[in-house]
Amino acid sequence: MPKIKTKRAAAKRFRKTATGRFKAGHAFRSHILTKKSTKLKRGLRATNHIDASDQKSVARMLPYL
């Protein structure tokens, strides 16, 4: 069997936790921040855990993580 290629775009966006789940950064954090509230921006700093329904597809994109 040939090796499976890792999707490089996914590898830059997701990290695996010790429990085997995936974490990622939040969207809407890079620009046009003046109209967003301080509370929203503070919440976007926190780690985003990938939903259980998407775990399988992310794991398929990252076979060796």
CHARMM-style PDB file with segment names, atoms N, HN, CA, C and O in Angstrom:
ATOM      1  N   MET     1       0.841  -1.199   0.000  1.00  0.00      PROA
ATOM      2  CA  MET     1       0.000   0.000   0.000  1.00  0.00      PROA
ATOM      3  C   MET     1       0.876   1.250   0.000  1.00  0.00      PROA
ATOM      4  O   MET     1       1.852   1.328   0.747  1.00  0.00      PROA
ATOM      5  N   PRO     2       0.528   2.225  -0.837  1.00  0.00      PROA
ATOM      6  CA  PRO     2       1.285   3.479  -0.814  1.00  0.00      PROA
ATOM      7  C   PRO     2       0.936   4.317   0.416  1.00  0.00      PROA
ATOM      8  O   PRO     2      -0.115   4.147   1.035  1.00  0.00      PROA
ATOM      9  N   LYS     3       1.832   5.204   0.740  1.00  0.00      PROA
ATOM     10  HN  LYS     3       2.686   5.342   0.238  1.00  0.00      PROA
ATOM     11  CA  LYS     3       1.580   6.114   1.857  1.00  0.00      PROA
ATOM     12  C   LYS     3       0.463   7.074   1.481  1.00  0.00      PROA
ATOM     13  O   LYS     3       0.277   7.390   0.305  1.00  0.00      PROA
ATOM     14  N   ILE     4      -0.280   7.538   2.480  1.00  0.00      PROA
ATOM     15  HN  ILE     4      -0.129   7.281   3.435  1.00  0.00      PROA
ATOM     16  CA  ILE     4      -1.352   8.510   2.263  1.00  0.00      PROA
ATOM     17  C   ILE     4      -0.773   9.896   2.469  1.00  0.00      PROA
ATOM     18  O   ILE     4      -0.075  10.145   3.452  1.00  0.00      PROA
ATOM     19  N   LYS     5      -1.060  10.792   1.549  1.00  0.00      PROA
ATOM     20  HN  LYS     5      -1.626  10.590   0.750  1.00  0.00      PROA
ATOM     21  CA  LYS     5      -0.568  12.161   1.693  1.00  0.00      PROA
ATOM     22  C   LYS     5      -1.410  12.930   2.707  1.00  0.00      PROA
ATOM     23  O   LYS     5      -2.633  12.794   2.752  1.00  0.00      PROA
ATOM     24  N   THR     6      -0.735  13.740   3.516  1.00  0.00      PROA
ATOM     25  HN  THR     6       0.258  13.851   3.480  1.00  0.00      PROA
ATOM     26  CA  THR     6      -1.395  14.646   4.444  1.00  0.00      PROA
ATOM     27  C   THR     6      -1.858  15.870   3.676  1.00  0.00      PROA
ATOM     28  O   THR     6      -1.124  16.396   2.839  1.00  0.00      PROA
ATOM     29  N   LYS     7      -3.074  16.328   3.958  1.00  0.00      PROA
ATOM     30  HN  LYS     7      -3.670  15.901   4.638  1.00  0.00      PROA
ATOM     31  CA  LYS     7      -3.564  17.576   3.373  1.00  0.00      PROA
ATOM     32  C   LYS     7      -2.865  18.721   4.103  1.00  0.00      PROA
ATOM     33  O   LYS     7      -3.138  18.984   5.274  1.00  0.00      PROA
ATOM     34  N   ARG     8      -1.962  19.396   3.398  1.00  0.00      PROA
ATOM     35  HN  ARG     8      -1.740  19.182   2.447  1.00  0.00      PROA
ATOM     36  CA  ARG     8      -1.102  20.396   4.035  1.00  0.00      PROA
ATOM     37  C   ARG     8      -1.890  21.577   4.595  1.00  0.00      PROA
ATOM     38  O   ARG     8      -1.505  22.146   5.616  1.00  0.00      PROA
ATOM     39  N   ALA     9      -2.978  21.947   3.944  1.00  0.00      PROA
ATOM     40  HN  ALA     9      -3.290  21.485   3.114  1.00  0.00      PROA
ATOM     41  CA  ALA     9      -3.801  23.048   4.454  1.00  0.00      PROA
ATOM     42  C   ALA     9      -4.392  22.685   5.815  1.00  0.00      PROA
ATOM     43  O   ALA     9      -4.460  23.527   6.711  1.00  0.00      PROA
ATOM     44  N   ALA    10      -4.818  21.435   5.965  1.00  0.00      PROA
ATOM     45  HN  ALA    10      -4.763  20.752   5.237  1.00  0.00      PROA
ATOM     46  CA  ALA    10      -5.380  20.982   7.238  1.00  0.00      PROA
ATOM     47  C   ALA    10      -4.300  20.886   8.311  1.00  0.00      PROA
ATOM     48  O   ALA    10      -4.548  21.189   9.477  1.00  0.00      PROA
ATOM     49  N   ALA    11      -3.105  20.464   7.915  1.00  0.00      PROA
ATOM     50  HN  ALA    11      -2.903  20.217   6.968  1.00  0.00      PROA
ATOM     51  CA  ALA    11      -2.010  20.311   8.871  1.00  0.00      PROA
ATOM     52  C   ALA    11      -1.630  21.648   9.492  1.00  0.00      PROA
ATOM     53  O   ALA    11      -1.183  21.696  10.638  1.00  0.00      PROA
ATOM     54  N   LYS    12      -1.805  22.740   8.741  1.00  0.00      PROA
ATOM     55  HN  LYS    12      -2.168  22.702   7.809  1.00  0.00      PROA
ATOM     56  CA  LYS    12      -1.484  24.069   9.257  1.00  0.00      PROA
ATOM     57  C   LYS    12      -2.575  24.609  10.173  1.00  0.00      PROA
ATOM     58  O   LYS    12      -2.331  25.545  10.934  1.00  0.00      PROA
ATOM     59  N   ARG    13      -3.773  24.038  10.112  1.00  0.00      PROA
ATOM     60  HN  ARG    13      -3.972  23.278   9.493  1.00  0.00      PROA
ATOM     61  CA  ARG    13      -4.909  24.584  10.843  1.00  0.00      PROA
ATOM     62  C   ARG    13      -5.314  23.788  12.073  1.00  0.00      PROA
ATOM     63  O   ARG    13      -5.907  24.348  12.996  1.00  0.00      PROA
ATOM     64  N   PHE    14      -5.011  22.505  12.110  1.00  0.00      PROA
ATOM     65  HN  PHE    14      -4.529  22.050  11.360  1.00  0.00      PROA
ATOM     66  CA  PHE    14      -5.478  21.650  13.189  1.00  0.00      PROA
ATOM     67  C   PHE    14      -4.316  21.031  13.948  1.00  0.00      PROA
ATOM     68  O   PHE    14      -3.265  20.743  13.377  1.00  0.00      PROA
ATOM     69  N   ARG    15      -4.523  20.830  15.253  1.00  0.00      PROA
ATOM     70  HN  ARG    15      -5.378  21.064  15.717  1.00  0.00      PROA
ATOM     71  CA  ARG    15      -3.586  20.113  16.092  1.00  0.00      PROA
ATOM     72  C   ARG    15      -4.378  19.067  16.860  1.00  0.00      PROA
ATOM     73  O   ARG    15      -5.559  19.256  17.151  1.00  0.00      PROA
ATOM     74  N   LYS    16      -3.717  17.965  17.186  1.00  0.00      PROA
ATOM     75  HN  LYS    16      -2.757  17.812  16.949  1.00  0.00      PROA
ATOM     76  CA  LYS    16      -4.378  16.902  17.928  1.00  0.00      PROA
ATOM     77  C   LYS    16      -4.121  17.087  19.421  1.00  0.00      PROA
ATOM     78  O   LYS    16      -3.010  17.431  19.823  1.00  0.00      PROA
ATOM     79  N   THR    17      -5.139  16.861  20.238  1.00  0.00      PROA
ATOM     80  HN  THR    17      -6.042  16.581  19.912  1.00  0.00      PROA
ATOM     81  CA  THR    17      -4.990  16.967  21.680  1.00  0.00      PROA
ATOM     82  C   THR    17      -4.541  15.624  22.234  1.00  0.00      PROA
ATOM     83  O   THR    17      -4.491  14.634  21.505  1.00  0.00      PROA
ATOM     84  N   ALA    18      -4.218  15.588  23.512  1.00  0.00      PROA
ATOM     85  HN  ALA    18      -4.259  16.393  24.104  1.00  0.00      PROA
ATOM     86  CA  ALA    18      -3.765  14.349  24.154  1.00  0.00      PROA
ATOM     87  C   ALA    18      -4.866  13.303  24.185  1.00  0.00      PROA
ATOM     88  O   ALA    18      -4.579  12.106  24.216  1.00  0.00      PROA
ATOM     89  N   THR    19      -6.125  13.735  24.176  1.00  0.00      PROA
ATOM     90  HN  THR    19      -6.358  14.707  24.151  1.00  0.00      PROA
ATOM     91  CA  THR    19      -7.246  12.792  24.205  1.00  0.00      PROA
ATOM     92  C   THR    19      -7.644  12.321  22.813  1.00  0.00      PROA
ATOM     93  O   THR    19      -8.540  11.488  22.674  1.00  0.00      PROA
ATOM     94  N   GLY    20      -6.979  12.852  21.769  1.00  0.00      PROA
ATOM     95  HN  GLY    20      -6.252  13.529  21.882  1.00  0.00      PROA
ATOM     96  CA  GLY    20      -7.259  12.409  20.413  1.00  0.00      PROA
ATOM     97  C   GLY    20      -8.222  13.276  19.637  1.00  0.00      PROA
ATOM     98  O   GLY    20      -8.499  12.998  18.470  1.00  0.00      PROA
ATOM     99  N   ARG    21      -8.740  14.325  20.262  1.00  0.00      PROA
ATOM    100  HN  ARG    21      -8.515  14.551  21.210  1.00  0.00      PROA
ATOM    101  CA  ARG    21      -9.620  15.251  19.554  1.00  0.00      PROA
ATOM    102  C   ARG    21      -8.757  16.266  18.800  1.00  0.00      PROA
ATOM    103  O   ARG    21      -7.534  16.271  18.936  1.00  0.00      PROA
ATOM    104  N   PHE    22      -9.402  17.123  18.004  1.00  0.00      PROA
ATOM    105  HN  PHE    22     -10.396  17.118  17.894  1.00  0.00      PROA
ATOM    106  CA  PHE    22      -8.679  18.135  17.253  1.00  0.00      PROA
ATOM    107  C   PHE    22      -9.066  19.519  17.745  1.00  0.00      PROA
ATOM    108  O   PHE    22     -10.213  19.769  18.116  1.00  0.00      PROA
ATOM    109  N   LYS    23      -8.086  20.409  17.740  1.00  0.00      PROA
ATOM    110  HN  LYS    23      -7.154  20.206  17.439  1.00  0.00      PROA
ATOM    111  CA  LYS    23      -8.337  21.798  18.107  1.00  0.00      PROA
ATOM    112  C   LYS    23      -7.865  22.693  16.972  1.00  0.00      PROA
ATOM    113  O   LYS    23      -7.015  22.303  16.172  1.00  0.00      PROA
ATOM    114  N   ALA    24      -8.422  23.889  16.910  1.00  0.00      PROA
ATOM    115  HN  ALA    24      -9.113  24.206  17.560  1.00  0.00      PROA
ATOM    116  CA  ALA    24      -8.083  24.841  15.857  1.00  0.00      PROA
ATOM    117  C   ALA    24      -8.312  26.249  16.383  1.00  0.00      PROA
ATOM    118  O   ALA    24      -8.911  26.445  17.440  1.00  0.00      PROA
ATOM    119  N   GLY    25      -7.829  27.217  15.631  1.00  0.00      PROA
ATOM    120  HN  GLY    25      -7.343  27.057  14.772  1.00  0.00      PROA
ATOM    121  CA  GLY    25      -8.089  28.605  15.969  1.00  0.00      PROA
ATOM    122  C   GLY    25      -9.458  29.028  15.462  1.00  0.00      PROA
ATOM    123  O   GLY    25     -10.075  28.331  14.657  1.00  0.00      PROA
ATOM    124  N   HSD    26      -9.920  30.157  15.931  1.00  0.00      PROA
ATOM    125  HN  HSD    26      -9.419  30.723  16.585  1.00  0.00      PROA
ATOM    126  CA  HSD    26     -11.215  30.673  15.505  1.00  0.00      PROA
ATOM    127  C   HSD    26     -11.085  31.491  14.225  1.00  0.00      PROA
ATOM    128  O   HSD    26     -10.035  32.070  13.946  1.00  0.00      PROA
ATOM    129  N   ALA    27     -12.146  31.528  13.469  1.00  0.00      PROA
ATOM    130  HN  ALA    27     -12.999  31.058  13.695  1.00  0.00      PROA
ATOM    131  CA  ALA    27     -12.232  32.393  12.298  1.00  0.00      PROA
ATOM    132  C   ALA    27     -12.656  33.797  12.751  1.00  0.00      PROA
ATOM    133  O   ALA    27     -13.000  33.999  13.915  1.00  0.00      PROA
ATOM    134  N   PHE    28     -12.628  34.754  11.834  1.00  0.00      PROA
ATOM    135  HN  PHE    28     -12.348  34.590  10.888  1.00  0.00      PROA
ATOM    136  CA  PHE    28     -13.084  36.134  12.057  1.00  0.00      PROA
ATOM    137  C   PHE    28     -12.213  36.889  13.056  1.00  0.00      PROA
ATOM    138  O   PHE    28     -12.714  37.744  13.785  1.00  0.00      PROA
ATOM    139  N   ARG    29     -10.910  36.583  13.099  1.00  0.00      PROA
ATOM    140  HN  ARG    29     -10.503  35.888  12.506  1.00  0.00      PROA
ATOM    141  CA  ARG    29     -10.031  37.196  14.087  1.00  0.00      PROA
ATOM    142  C   ARG    29      -8.914  38.015  13.436  1.00  0.00      PROA
ATOM    143  O   ARG    29      -8.130  38.644  14.146  1.00  0.00      PROA
ATOM    144  N   SER    30      -8.824  38.021  12.101  1.00  0.00      PROA
ATOM    145  HN  SER    30      -9.462  37.510  11.524  1.00  0.00      PROA
ATOM    146  CA  SER    30      -7.637  38.581  11.465  1.00  0.00      PROA
ATOM    147  C   SER    30      -7.745  40.073  11.125  1.00  0.00      PROA
ATOM    148  O   SER    30      -6.752  40.792  11.238  1.00  0.00      PROA
ATOM    149  N   HSD    31      -8.900  40.546  10.720  1.00  0.00      PROA
ATOM    150  HN  HSD    31      -9.706  39.962  10.628  1.00  0.00      PROA
ATOM    151  CA  HSD    31      -9.014  41.960  10.344  1.00  0.00      PROA
ATOM    152  C   HSD    31     -10.450  42.426  10.537  1.00  0.00      PROA
ATOM    153  O   HSD    31     -11.332  41.635  10.871  1.00  0.00      PROA
ATOM    154  N   ILE    32     -10.676  43.728  10.320  1.00  0.00      PROA
ATOM    155  HN  ILE    32      -9.960  44.371  10.049  1.00  0.00      PROA
ATOM    156  CA  ILE    32     -11.966  44.400  10.585  1.00  0.00      PROA
ATOM    157  C   ILE    32     -12.398  44.141  12.034  1.00  0.00      PROA
ATOM    158  O   ILE    32     -13.512  43.688  12.299  1.00  0.00      PROA
ATOM    159  N   LEU    33     -11.483  44.443  12.960  1.00  0.00      PROA
ATOM    160  HN  LEU    33     -10.578  44.811  12.745  1.00  0.00      PROA
ATOM    161  CA  LEU    33     -11.750  44.163  14.371  1.00  0.00      PROA
ATOM    162  C   LEU    33     -12.405  45.340  15.094  1.00  0.00      PROA
ATOM    163  O   LEU    33     -12.861  45.187  16.227  1.00  0.00      PROA
ATOM    164  N   THR    34     -12.457  46.512  14.456  1.00  0.00      PROA
ATOM    165  HN  THR    34     -12.086  46.636  13.535  1.00  0.00      PROA
ATOM    166  CA  THR    34     -12.978  47.686  15.149  1.00  0.00      PROA
ATOM    167  C   THR    34     -14.469  47.578  15.420  1.00  0.00      PROA
ATOM    168  O   THR    34     -14.953  48.078  16.435  1.00  0.00      PROA
ATOM    169  N   LYS    35     -15.202  46.928  14.522  1.00  0.00      PROA
ATOM    170  HN  LYS    35     -14.809  46.521  13.697  1.00  0.00      PROA
ATOM    171  CA  LYS    35     -16.653  46.824  14.723  1.00  0.00      PROA
ATOM    172  C   LYS    35     -17.056  45.642  15.606  1.00  0.00      PROA
ATOM    173  O   LYS    35     -18.222  45.518  15.978  1.00  0.00      PROA
ATOM    174  N   LYS    36     -16.109  44.786  15.937  1.00  0.00      PROA
ATOM    175  HN  LYS    36     -15.162  44.887  15.634  1.00  0.00      PROA
ATOM    176  CA  LYS    36     -16.401  43.640  16.784  1.00  0.00      PROA
ATOM    177  C   LYS    36     -16.202  44.025  18.240  1.00  0.00      PROA
ATOM    178  O   LYS    36     -15.282  44.772  18.573  1.00  0.00      PROA
ATOM    179  N   SER    37     -17.061  43.515  19.103  1.00  0.00      PROA
ATOM    180  HN  SER    37     -17.809  42.907  18.833  1.00  0.00      PROA
ATOM    181  CA  SER    37     -17.004  43.878  20.514  1.00  0.00      PROA
ATOM    182  C   SER    37     -15.786  43.248  21.189  1.00  0.00      PROA
ATOM    183  O   SER    37     -15.240  42.250  20.718  1.00  0.00      PROA
ATOM    184  N   THR    38     -15.378  43.851  22.293  1.00  0.00      PROA
ATOM    185  HN  THR    38     -15.822  44.662  22.676  1.00  0.00      PROA
ATOM    186  CA  THR    38     -14.248  43.333  23.063  1.00  0.00      PROA
ATOM    187  C   THR    38     -14.546  41.931  23.567  1.00  0.00      PROA
ATOM    188  O   THR    38     -13.665  41.072  23.589  1.00  0.00      PROA
ATOM    189  N   LYS    39     -15.791  41.701  23.972  1.00  0.00      PROA
ATOM    190  HN  LYS    39     -16.506  42.399  23.954  1.00  0.00      PROA
ATOM    191  CA  LYS    39     -16.185  40.389  24.469  1.00  0.00      PROA
ATOM    192  C   LYS    39     -16.058  39.324  23.381  1.00  0.00      PROA
ATOM    193  O   LYS    39     -15.600  38.213  23.645  1.00  0.00      PROA
ATOM    194  N   LEU    40     -16.462  39.664  22.168  1.00  0.00      PROA
ATOM    195  HN  LEU    40     -16.835  40.567  21.953  1.00  0.00      PROA
ATOM    196  CA  LEU    40     -16.359  38.726  21.046  1.00  0.00      PROA
ATOM    197  C   LEU    40     -14.900  38.417  20.723  1.00  0.00      PROA
ATOM    198  O   LEU    40     -14.533  37.257  20.539  1.00  0.00      PROA
ATOM    199  N   LYS    41     -14.070  39.456  20.656  1.00  0.00      PROA
ATOM    200  HN  LYS    41     -14.368  40.399  20.805  1.00  0.00      PROA
ATOM    201  CA  LYS    41     -12.656  39.262  20.324  1.00  0.00      PROA
ATOM    202  C   LYS    41     -11.941  38.432  21.394  1.00  0.00      PROA
ATOM    203  O   LYS    41     -11.076  37.616  21.077  1.00  0.00      PROA
ATOM    204  N   ARG    42     -12.303  38.643  22.648  1.00  0.00      PROA
ATOM    205  HN  ARG    42     -13.006  39.306  22.905  1.00  0.00      PROA
ATOM    206  CA  ARG    42     -11.717  37.869  23.746  1.00  0.00      PROA
ATOM    207  C   ARG    42     -12.124  36.399  23.634  1.00  0.00      PROA
ATOM    208  O   ARG    42     -11.317  35.508  23.901  1.00  0.00      PROA
ATOM    209  N   GLY    43     -13.356  36.148  23.246  1.00  0.00      PROA
ATOM    210  HN  GLY    43     -14.011  36.872  23.029  1.00  0.00      PROA
ATOM    211  CA  GLY    43     -13.834  34.784  23.069  1.00  0.00      PROA
ATOM    212  C   GLY    43     -13.167  34.079  21.899  1.00  0.00      PROA
ATOM    213  O   GLY    43     -12.966  32.866  21.937  1.00  0.00      PROA
ATOM    214  N   LEU    44     -12.824  34.832  20.859  1.00  0.00      PROA
ATOM    215  HN  LEU    44     -12.988  35.818  20.828  1.00  0.00      PROA
ATOM    216  CA  LEU    44     -12.187  34.252  19.684  1.00  0.00      PROA
ATOM    217  C   LEU    44     -10.737  33.850  19.942  1.00  0.00      PROA
ATOM    218  O   LEU    44     -10.162  33.081  19.171  1.00  0.00      PROA
ATOM    219  N   ARG    45     -10.140  34.363  21.025  1.00  0.00      PROA
ATOM    220  HN  ARG    45     -10.607  34.987  21.651  1.00  0.00      PROA
ATOM    221  CA  ARG    45      -8.769  33.990  21.374  1.00  0.00      PROA
ATOM    222  C   ARG    45      -8.688  32.541  21.858  1.00  0.00      PROA
ATOM    223  O   ARG    45      -7.666  31.876  21.686  1.00  0.00      PROA
ATOM    224  N   ALA    46      -9.766  32.064  22.457  1.00  0.00      PROA
ATOM    225  HN  ALA    46     -10.597  32.604  22.596  1.00  0.00      PROA
ATOM    226  CA  ALA    46      -9.767  30.731  23.064  1.00  0.00      PROA
ATOM    227  C   ALA    46      -9.662  29.641  22.001  1.00  0.00      PROA
ATOM    228  O   ALA    46      -9.984  29.857  20.833  1.00  0.00      PROA
ATOM    229  N   THR    47      -9.212  28.485  22.423  1.00  0.00      PROA
ATOM    230  HN  THR    47      -8.951  28.309  23.372  1.00  0.00      PROA
ATOM    231  CA  THR    47      -9.077  27.346  21.517  1.00  0.00      PROA
ATOM    232  C   THR    47     -10.453  26.862  21.078  1.00  0.00      PROA
ATOM    233  O   THR    47     -11.386  26.796  21.878  1.00  0.00      PROA
ATOM    234  N   ASN    48     -10.564  26.528  19.806  1.00  0.00      PROA
ATOM    235  HN  ASN    48      -9.806  26.582  19.156  1.00  0.00      PROA
ATOM    236  CA  ASN    48     -11.798  26.016  19.240  1.00  0.00      PROA
ATOM    237  C   ASN    48     -11.658  24.510  19.078  1.00  0.00      PROA
ATOM    238  O   ASN    48     -10.790  24.054  18.334  1.00  0.00      PROA
ATOM    239  N   HSD    49     -12.490  23.729  19.756  1.00  0.00      PROA
ATOM    240  HN  HSD    49     -13.195  24.100  20.361  1.00  0.00      PROA
ATOM    241  CA  HSD    49     -12.465  22.281  19.613  1.00  0.00      PROA
ATOM    242  C   HSD    49     -13.393  21.890  18.471  1.00  0.00      PROA
ATOM    243  O   HSD    49     -14.523  22.372  18.389  1.00  0.00      PROA
ATOM    244  N   ILE    50     -12.920  21.024  17.600  1.00  0.00      PROA
ATOM    245  HN  ILE    50     -12.002  20.632  17.667  1.00  0.00      PROA
ATOM    246  CA  ILE    50     -13.684  20.597  16.443  1.00  0.00      PROA
ATOM    247  C   ILE    50     -14.855  19.737  16.901  1.00  0.00      PROA
ATOM    248  O   ILE    50     -14.698  18.878  17.770  1.00  0.00      PROA
ATOM    249  N   ASP    51     -16.023  19.968  16.318  1.00  0.00      PROA
ATOM    250  HN  ASP    51     -16.150  20.665  15.613  1.00  0.00      PROA
ATOM    251  CA  ASP    51     -17.236  19.238  16.680  1.00  0.00      PROA
ATOM    252  C   ASP    51     -17.077  17.747  16.394  1.00  0.00      PROA
ATOM    253  O   ASP    51     -16.339  17.351  15.491  1.00  0.00      PROA
ATOM    254  N   ALA    52     -17.775  16.934  17.170  1.00  0.00      PROA
ATOM    255  HN  ALA    52     -18.374  17.255  17.903  1.00  0.00      PROA
ATOM    256  CA  ALA    52     -17.680  15.473  17.038  1.00  0.00      PROA
ATOM    257  C   ALA    52     -18.074  14.993  15.641  1.00  0.00      PROA
ATOM    258  O   ALA    52     -17.546  13.993  15.155  1.00  0.00      PROA
ATOM    259  N   SER    53     -19.000  15.704  14.996  1.00  0.00      PROA
ATOM    260  HN  SER    53     -19.429  16.516  15.390  1.00  0.00      PROA
ATOM    261  CA  SER    53     -19.444  15.293  13.661  1.00  0.00      PROA
ATOM    262  C   SER    53     -18.370  15.520  12.601  1.00  0.00      PROA
ATOM    263  O   SER    53     -18.419  14.903  11.537  1.00  0.00      PROA
ATOM    264  N   ASP    54     -17.402  16.397  12.873  1.00  0.00      PROA
ATOM    265  HN  ASP    54     -17.363  16.898  13.738  1.00  0.00      PROA
ATOM    266  CA  ASP    54     -16.334  16.691  11.917  1.00  0.00      PROA
ATOM    267  C   ASP    54     -15.020  15.974  12.236  1.00  0.00      PROA
ATOM    268  O   ASP    54     -14.077  16.052  11.449  1.00  0.00      PROA
ATOM    269  N   GLN    55     -14.940  15.282  13.364  1.00  0.00      PROA
ATOM    270  HN  GLN    55     -15.706  15.218  14.003  1.00  0.00      PROA
ATOM    271  CA  GLN    55     -13.696  14.628  13.779  1.00  0.00      PROA
ATOM    272  C   GLN    55     -13.206  13.630  12.738  1.00  0.00      PROA
ATOM    273  O   GLN    55     -12.012  13.575  12.442  1.00  0.00      PROA
ATOM    274  N   LYS    56     -14.117  12.846  12.185  1.00  0.00      PROA
ATOM    275  HN  LYS    56     -15.087  12.890  12.425  1.00  0.00      PROA
ATOM    276  CA  LYS    56     -13.737  11.795  11.243  1.00  0.00      PROA
ATOM    277  C   LYS    56     -13.135  12.381   9.974  1.00  0.00      PROA
ATOM    278  O   LYS    56     -12.139  11.866   9.466  1.00  0.00      PROA
ATOM    279  N   SER    57     -13.726  13.450   9.459  1.00  0.00      PROA
ATOM    280  HN  SER    57     -14.535  13.869   9.872  1.00  0.00      PROA
ATOM    281  CA  SER    57     -13.210  14.049   8.218  1.00  0.00      PROA
ATOM    282  C   SER    57     -11.867  14.715   8.441  1.00  0.00      PROA
ATOM    283  O   SER    57     -11.011  14.664   7.558  1.00  0.00      PROA
ATOM    284  N   VAL    58     -11.650  15.336   9.587  1.00  0.00      PROA
ATOM    285  HN  VAL    58     -12.345  15.378  10.305  1.00  0.00      PROA
ATOM    286  CA  VAL    58     -10.356  15.948   9.890  1.00  0.00      PROA
ATOM    287  C   VAL    58      -9.303  14.870  10.068  1.00  0.00      PROA
ATOM    288  O   VAL    58      -8.169  15.029   9.616  1.00  0.00      PROA
ATOM    289  N   ALA    59      -9.664  13.773  10.723  1.00  0.00      PROA
ATOM    290  HN  ALA    59     -10.585  13.643  11.091  1.00  0.00      PROA
ATOM    291  CA  ALA    59      -8.717  12.673  10.933  1.00  0.00      PROA
ATOM    292  C   ALA    59      -8.312  12.048   9.599  1.00  0.00      PROA
ATOM    293  O   ALA    59      -7.176  11.597   9.451  1.00  0.00      PROA
ATOM    294  N   ARG    60      -9.213  12.016   8.642  1.00  0.00      PROA
ATOM    295  HN  ARG    60     -10.135  12.382   8.762  1.00  0.00      PROA
ATOM    296  CA  ARG    60      -8.900  11.463   7.321  1.00  0.00      PROA
ATOM    297  C   ARG    60      -7.923  12.367   6.566  1.00  0.00      PROA
ATOM    298  O   ARG    60      -7.088  11.887   5.800  1.00  0.00      PROA
ATOM    299  N   MET    61      -8.034  13.665   6.788  1.00  0.00      PROA
ATOM    300  HN  MET    61      -8.712  14.055   7.410  1.00  0.00      PROA
ATOM    301  CA  MET    61      -7.110  14.601   6.134  1.00  0.00      PROA
ATOM    302  C   MET    61      -5.703  14.544   6.743  1.00  0.00      PROA
ATOM    303  O   MET    61      -4.720  14.881   6.084  1.00  0.00      PROA
ATOM    304  N   LEU    62      -5.621  14.115   7.998  1.00  0.00      PROA
ATOM    305  HN  LEU    62      -6.420  13.841   8.533  1.00  0.00      PROA
ATOM    306  CA  LEU    62      -4.351  14.075   8.731  1.00  0.00      PROA
ATOM    307  C   LEU    62      -4.058  12.653   9.195  1.00  0.00      PROA
ATOM    308  O   LEU    62      -4.195  12.359  10.383  1.00  0.00      PROA
ATOM    309  N   PRO    63      -3.659  11.767   8.289  1.00  0.00      PROA
ATOM    310  CA  PRO    63      -3.534  10.350   8.644  1.00  0.00      PROA
ATOM    311  C   PRO    63      -2.414  10.036   9.626  1.00  0.00      PROA
ATOM    312  O   PRO    63      -2.497   9.021  10.318  1.00  0.00      PROA
ATOM    313  N   TYR    64      -1.380  10.848   9.720  1.00  0.00      PROA
ATOM    314  HN  TYR    64      -1.312  11.673   9.158  1.00  0.00      PROA
ATOM    315  CA  TYR    64      -0.227  10.520  10.564  1.00  0.00      PROA
ATOM    316  C   TYR    64      -0.106  11.435  11.773  1.00  0.00      PROA
ATOM    317  O   TYR    64       0.965  11.530  12.372  1.00  0.00      PROA
ATOM    318  N   LEU    65      -1.183  12.104  12.134  1.00  0.00      PROA
ATOM    319  HN  LEU    65      -2.053  12.027  11.647  1.00  0.00      PROA
ATOM    320  CA  LEU    65      -1.148  12.987  13.288  1.00  0.00      PROA
ATOM    321  C   LEU    65      -1.631  12.260  14.523  1.00  0.00      PROA
ATOM    322  OT1 LEU    65      -1.673  12.843  15.606  1.00  0.00      PROA
TER     323      LEU     65
END
